[in-house]
Amino acid sequence: MPEKKAYTLDAKTMEQLAFYSELLKKDIPMMVHEALEQYFVNEEKRLAEQDPMTNLSYDEFWDDLDI
């Protein structure tokens, strides 16, 4: 079983979580879980777009290249 860890969020983030929790009628742990799931999907997509030989995305590679 994974080790449980505690993380600290700043006051502004906690206020936003409380606001959206009430507005959307969702509990905060569910919102954090959904946000992290979306973050992982976005990062996997970004990493898949990078060239494994350069660690740059296609656009980053060609942006500074003068032809």
Backbone bond lengths (Angstrom), bond angles and torsions (degrees), N, CA, C in turn:
res aa  C-N    CA-C-N  psi(-1)  N-CA   C-N-CA  omega(-1)  CA-C   N-CA-C  phi
1 M - - - 1.467 - - 1.525 108.63 -
2 P 1.339 117.61 135.02 1.459 120.35 -179.61 1.527 111.85 -62.59
3 E 1.301 114.35 147.71 1.459 120.53 177.50 1.525 109.63 -70.95
4 K 1.322 116.66 137.31 1.460 120.85 177.81 1.520 108.95 -83.71
5 K 1.324 116.02 136.14 1.456 122.26 178.52 1.517 109.08 -128.37
6 A 1.296 115.58 151.50 1.460 121.43 177.33 1.529 108.44 -107.66
7 Y 1.310 116.42 140.49 1.452 121.98 178.84 1.526 108.56 -124.51
8 T 1.319 115.66 149.64 1.450 121.36 -178.99 1.526 109.36 -107.96
9 L 1.314 116.72 131.95 1.456 122.70 176.75 1.520 108.80 -111.28
10 D 1.324 116.04 147.79 1.463 118.61 -179.86 1.534 110.76 -71.10
11 A 1.308 115.62 166.55 1.468 121.72 -174.60 1.530 111.96 -61.48
12 K 1.338 117.08 -40.06 1.465 120.14 -179.15 1.529 110.63 -62.65
13 T 1.320 117.11 -43.74 1.461 121.13 178.97 1.519 110.89 -63.56
14 M 1.318 117.08 -40.88 1.462 120.72 179.04 1.526 110.91 -64.75
15 E 1.334 116.60 -39.13 1.469 120.32 177.27 1.522 110.56 -63.42
16 Q 1.334 116.71 -42.84 1.456 120.21 179.50 1.525 110.79 -65.50
17 L 1.323 117.39 -40.90 1.458 120.39 177.39 1.527 110.99 -60.79
18 A 1.321 116.52 -44.53 1.460 120.48 179.87 1.533 110.62 -63.83
19 F 1.328 116.39 -42.88 1.468 120.84 -179.82 1.528 110.83 -61.12
20 Y 1.342 116.76 -51.80 1.460 119.85 -177.85 1.523 112.27 -70.46
21 S 1.299 117.11 -29.18 1.459 120.30 175.80 1.524 110.39 -61.14
22 E 1.314 115.41 -45.48 1.467 120.00 179.27 1.533 110.91 -70.49
23 L 1.324 116.90 -42.83 1.455 121.66 -178.13 1.534 111.61 -63.65
24 L 1.325 116.24 -44.09 1.465 120.77 -175.76 1.523 113.50 -93.51
25 K 1.316 116.59 -3.93 1.465 121.79 -178.77 1.539 110.88 57.85
26 K 1.339 115.34 44.38 1.465 121.96 177.00 1.512 108.81 -123.25
27 D 1.332 116.08 150.16 1.454 117.61 176.22 1.528 109.27 -81.37
28 I 1.318 115.31 152.58 1.459 121.60 -174.50 1.532 112.38 -60.38
29 P 1.338 120.12 -44.65 1.472 118.09 178.88 1.540 112.85 -58.09
30 M 1.319 117.71 -36.57 1.459 120.46 178.31 1.532 110.63 -66.48
31 M 1.321 116.86 -41.00 1.461 120.47 178.98 1.528 110.70 -64.41
32 V 1.315 117.49 -41.89 1.463 121.28 178.41 1.525 109.50 -63.91
33 H 1.316 116.79 -43.43 1.463 121.09 178.46 1.532 110.73 -59.88
34 E 1.325 117.43 -47.43 1.463 121.54 179.62 1.529 111.29 -62.11
35 A 1.321 116.81 -40.89 1.462 120.74 179.93 1.523 111.09 -65.56
36 L 1.326 116.82 -41.49 1.458 119.91 178.60 1.516 111.83 -67.89
37 E 1.325 117.72 -38.44 1.464 120.85 176.45 1.529 110.00 -59.29
38 Q 1.325 117.26 -44.98 1.465 121.13 178.95 1.522 110.78 -64.99
39 Y 1.326 117.07 -39.39 1.466 121.41 177.39 1.528 110.54 -59.86
40 F 1.331 117.41 -46.01 1.462 121.16 -179.14 1.527 111.31 -63.97
41 V 1.324 117.71 -40.64 1.464 121.47 177.29 1.533 109.77 -61.35
42 N 1.326 116.68 -46.07 1.468 120.86 -179.98 1.517 111.64 -62.43
43 E 1.322 117.25 -43.08 1.463 120.96 -179.16 1.525 111.52 -68.73
44 E 1.316 118.03 -38.86 1.468 120.48 177.02 1.523 110.21 -62.25
45 K 1.329 116.42 -40.92 1.460 120.63 178.03 1.525 110.38 -64.20
46 R 1.320 116.73 -45.78 1.469 121.39 180.00 1.528 110.54 -61.59
47 L 1.311 117.19 -44.55 1.462 120.64 -179.77 1.518 111.91 -66.10
48 A 1.315 117.19 -36.14 1.461 121.05 179.29 1.520 111.62 -67.19
49 E 1.324 117.16 -27.13 1.459 121.46 -179.91 1.523 112.63 -80.52
50 Q 1.322 118.20 -13.63 1.455 121.17 -178.95 1.522 110.38 -77.62
51 D 1.323 115.42 145.67 1.459 121.77 175.14 1.528 107.54 -76.65
52 P 1.333 118.35 122.26 1.468 120.18 -177.00 1.528 113.55 -62.85
53 M 1.324 117.70 -18.48 1.465 120.94 179.86 1.527 112.50 -84.42
54 T 1.331 118.46 -19.37 1.462 119.84 -174.24 1.514 114.14 -124.70
55 N 1.305 119.56 -17.16 1.461 127.27 -171.54 1.528 112.52 64.05
56 L 1.331 116.68 15.15 1.458 121.85 176.05 1.523 109.11 -108.10
57 S 1.316 115.16 147.99 1.457 118.48 173.25 1.523 108.54 -72.82
58 Y 1.305 116.72 167.49 1.464 122.01 179.08 1.527 110.56 -54.69
59 D 1.339 116.54 -48.97 1.468 120.48 -178.76 1.519 111.76 -65.39
60 E 1.323 117.86 -41.47 1.468 120.36 179.00 1.527 110.59 -62.11
61 F 1.315 116.99 -39.62 1.462 120.87 -179.43 1.525 111.35 -62.79
62 W 1.334 116.63 -47.18 1.457 120.27 -173.84 1.527 113.49 -84.25
63 D 1.331 119.20 -17.20 1.460 121.50 -176.96 1.533 113.07 -57.30
64 D 1.308 118.26 -45.57 1.471 121.35 -174.21 1.511 113.53 -98.13
65 L 1.298 117.77 11.68 1.453 121.63 -178.24 1.525 109.59 -95.45
66 D 1.326 116.14 123.72 1.471 121.31 177.85 1.514 108.62 -96.34
67 I 1.306 115.82 125.74 1.466 120.48 179.98 1.508 109.36 -113.46
